[in-house]
Amino acid sequence: MKPRTIEIMDTTLRDGEQTSGVSFSSSEKLTLAKLLLGELQVDRIEIGSARVSEGEFKAVKEITSWAKSENLINRIEILAFVDKGVSIRWMVDAGARVQNLLTKGSLNHLTHQLKQTPKKHFKGIAETIALAQSNNIKTNVYLEDWSNGMRDSKDYVYSFLDFLSTQPIKRVLLPDTLGVLSPIETYTFLSEIVERYPQLHFDFHGHNDYDLSVANAMEAIKAGIHGLHLTVNGMGERAGNTPLASLVAVVNDFLPGIEVNINENSLNKVSQLVSTFSGFRIPVNKPVVGANVFTQTAGIHADGDSKKNLYFNDLLPERFGRKRKYALGKTSGKANIQKNLQELGLSLDDDALKKVTKRIIELGDRKEKVTAEDLPYIISDVMNSGGNTKKVIVKSYVLTHSKGLKPSTTVAVEIDKIIYEEQASGDGQYDAFINAIRKIYKIKKIELPKLIDYAVHIPPGSTSDALCETTITWQQINKNFITRGLDSDQTVSAIKATEKMLNIIETQP
C-alpha cells in the first residue's frame, strides 16, 4: 500500500517570529527560506504577515523574487486579512501568490472581536477571495480559534465550512490557537470534519500551551488530516508551536504508512541556525536538537553501550547529523572516560584510569563542569607528569578601554617556549584580545577556529560578586568544541577559555 504523505508547512518566519523578543532581518529570512525549502525540503513556508512593516515588506519581496527564479513561488505563503483589499494590494506589490486568510473560527471571537454576524463575515471573506483570484493569488483560509469553536459553537463552524466548500480555495487551516485541545478531542473533531468534507484539504496548526502539540499532531494525522503547521525549535507565542524536529521523528518512527518530505539529516543544522538568528536558545533537553539529548551521563549507560548498545533507541544521533556523547561528572564511570579518550585518540592503563575517574567525580561534587577538552589537563595533573604541559601560555596582556576610542589589547603569548607579542583593537576588550591572538597565529600560518557562541553566567552555588564562567563554542572545519574559563572578571574568564582553545589546536595532529 502506498504511504500517505503529510504536507508540512513551516511557519517559523511568521508564527515563530511572534516569539517574544524575536525579530528576523530580511537577509536572515531569505537565508532560512532557502534552507527550509531547499536543504530541509519543507513543502511550504509561511514567511510573514501583510501590512506589518516596511521591514516585513522588504523581506517578503526578497524571498518572492528568489522563489520566482527557482520556480518555488507557489510554496511561499503570507498571512492576510479581510480588510477590503489592503492585504491583497500589499501582496501584489510584494510579489506573493498565496494568502493564508485569517478569519474567525469561533462564534465567540466573531461576536466579541469583530462584532459581526456570520452572514456579514462570510460576505467579506467571499469578496476577499474573489479579489485575490482576480489578482492571481491563491487562497488558504485560517479559522482562528477553531478548537474553541468546535467546543462551544460547532454549528457555526459547520456553517462556515459549508460556505467555504463553495469557494475557490486551496486549503482550510484549522488552528488550535490557544493550545487547549487534548489528543482525544483533536482526533474526534478532525475525524468528524474530514469525514464530513472529503473534498476539502485540511491542515492542523497546533500550539503547545499544555505540552501536547506533538501528541495532538499525531492524532490529527490518525484522523486523516492532510497537512501540519510546524516551527523550527517549536518557536511561537507563549509556549510555542508544534516543533518540527520532534514531529518528524515521531512520524518516521511511530506512524507506519505515513511519510513526510523532510530531510532528517539537516534538522539540527537548521535548528542551530534559527537559534543563532533568533537569539532564542534551544533547551539542552529538547528532543532531537537539544545539546544533551544524545549524551549519556551515567557510567552504567556508557558501559551498556560499549557491550551491546544496551541504552540505544531508534533516535540515533547520526540520523540528524549528530554524534553520541558521554558526559564527564560525578556519575561518570570508567566507561564514560574511555569513550571520551577514544575521541581524543588517548589511552590509559587501568590504574591511571581509576585515578582520573576519581578526580572527575571530585570535580563533579564541587559542581565544576568537565568536558572532553579538559581531559588532557586532568590526566597531566593526576599523573604528576611534571611541570606545565601546556604548549600555549598567555603570559601577559594589557586591556584598555577609553571613552571615544576603540578598546585595545597588547598581549604576550608563549608558544613552544617562544614569546610572541602583538597589539590590536576591537569592538570590546575581548574582541581586541582575540584579534591580537589572530595576528600571532597568522604569523604561524595557522587559522584559528571560528567563535560561534559566547555565554557568561554565574556558576551554580556562586554569588553575583564572586566568580563568573565564560563558555565559548568554537567551530573548526566540521567540528564544534567548547572551552570554559572561570574568574571574577568576565574578560579574564574568556581569556582563560581561549587559552584552553589554543592548547587544543596546538596538540592536534
HUFEN-V832865 format. One line per field, one symbol per residue. ss: DSSP state (h for helix, s for strand, l for the rest). burial: # if it has 24 or more other C-alpha atoms within 12 Angstrom, else .. A space follows every 10 residues. Layout:
ss=???
burial=???
This chain:
ss=lllsslssss lllllhhhll lllllhhhhh hhhhhhhhhl lllssssssl lllhhhhhhh hhhhhhhhhl llhhhsssss sllllhhhhh hhhhlllsss ssssllhhhh hhhhlllhhh hhhhhhhhhh hhhhlllsss sssslhhhhh hhlhhhhhhh hhhhllllll ssssslllll llhhhhhhhh hhhhhhllll lsssslslll llhhhhhhhh hhllllssss shhhllllll slshhhhhhh hhhhlllssl lllhhhhhhh hhhhhhhhll llllllllll llllssllhh hhhhhhhhll llllllhhhh llllsslsll lllhhhhhhh hhhhlllllh hhhhhhhhhh hhhhhlllls lhhhhhhhhh hhllllllll lsssssssss llllllssss sssssllsss ssssssllhh hhhhhhhhhh hhhlllllls ssssssslll lllllllsss ssssssllss sssssssllh hhhhhhhhhh hhhhhhlll
burial=.....##### #########. .#####.### ########.# ########## #....##### #######... .######### ###.#.#### ##.####### ########## .......#.. ##.######. ###.#.#### ########## #.#..##### #.###.#### ########## ###.###### #.##..#..# #########. ########## ########## #######.## ########## ##.....### ########## #####.##.# ##....#### #.#######. ###.#..... ....###.## ########## ########## #......#.. ..#.###### #......### #########. .........# ####..#### ......#### #####....# #####...## ########## #......##. #.#######. .......### ####...... #######..# ########## #####....
